[in-house]
């Protein structure tokens, strides 16, 4: 329900109440006025008859009885409503009746009933009600029509703003440039949103710069720490003290982990900042073969059965070679890390997709969250849990599809990267689409 | 030990890192000249002849790539090993295109640096014809053969790589992490790979033992391994 419909609904509800109340009031008012009028007319005739009786101008009762309803026995006095048969229309018609005693000279009292039809009154009321209902209907139709017109015209700037907000992406580093529409409220809204997005872009920009600078500045001290610790391990005195060397080795290991984490994070931020502009044709099949061969000792150590299936060669994908390498390494390492001893690992590459599957215990939780940063299945793991985040960022950067599936009773995990359909000449179009 | 009197120019602007690298190289028997920036390095390559230049690409007063161009323009025979930050992948590619022999991404293991320098010098100076001798071992790199007291020692590819890596760092403690990265690529998480290092080392030791040489490879508890001189 949109805002206009909602307000219109309340308007219509109010109008309905007012119309019902007004119609009832009008009905009773007119009814009362008409009956009073009829009563007055009857009272006038009574006065006239009584005056004639006083002046002794009335004819005899038998003559009067032709014109009036006269009874020699007493009748209840005063105004009454009654129904009489209208002979011409052959239906019962409501009448107002006034009964009073009349003394005709020499003939004693008689009771006279004067009557007047109320049928015109009812017709009038009918017309009044019909008019009211018609106006109500017109109002309703008018409201609906106005609503449509207004929502098309008056709310157009609002819709435009909404569409701009929906399509807004901070990664494009552009503030919103919304126009100032004629309606003051919308103009204010757009102004506020423009200001908001400018602040957002500025903050994001400074955050990115900070991250990039921090990353760059951390790199050198890390390299120094690592080199000096490695030199410290060579000090002969260390070999004489069996307790000291493992301490230094732990420090060294910690430095390595830190520098790995640092590398992964700066890679992620570089992808997000689109600093890997130039793509070039990469032989994914060759790269995959090479990476698999490099990891073979690792597979052997874990007693993994592994297989590589390249259905069609060559598989050429347009991307940054460094990112292609990172994509494959992270996929393969993920498949090793979450594998079980004596398990299996399979890499399949066609022109359309790259699939890496591995055996492993079923992992609890929502698969969509596996791609989150610092997501670990095992909290004690040495890995910072950034591998799949990097995979996801690379896929998003190049517009590749990425999906996760758990099959074979929850023991086989498959990550599937869908490669762009067209390679070679059509590839630049794919790239620009991902931008 | 490194071939005698091999001269290396180390171009690195971070003093602490430069000291550590130079220290490690000197321990391996190289003669090391240090340069803290572009101008200093440029002067040195004009004046002296080096066997190998370790070149950091980001220098405060100039680009390492320009230094590389200057070296190549002079027709220098020196091998060039580029040291680069990870976020400068494209510089690395440009460096290799300009004729650098190899590259290392910061931060790296000093033992890896030794192995790379040694490989570059061997390729450059001896066209790969050099023999490596260590105690009773004789390695012929161009044939990928290892002899123990004249007897051929049959090794797998990984065992051979491991032995060469140890031989490039005689007397140095090699961390398990450095060995893992050397054998499996730098993206491998070291913790994942200790199993296989252990396996390969065990096999290598056994094969050496069968040929009658023992205690060449010492285990440094909690740290790594060392190729021992005694």
Interface residues (C-beta under 8 A of the other chain):
Chain A: X215 X216 X219 X220 X222 X223 X224 X225 X226 X227 X228 X230 X231 X233 X234 X239 X242 X245 X246 X248 X249 X250 X252 X253 X255 X256 X259 X260 X263 X266 X267 X270 X278 X291 X294 X295 X297 X298 X300 X301 X302 X320 X321 X322 X325 X326 X329 X330 X333 X336 X337 X382 X383
Chain B: X14 X16 X17 X20 X21 X23 X24 X27 X85 X86 X87 X89 X90 X93 X106 X107 X108 X109 X110 X111 X158 X172 X173 X175 X177 X178 X183 X184 X185 X187 X188 X189 X190 X191 X192 X193 X195 X196 X199 X200 X220 X221 X222 X223 X224
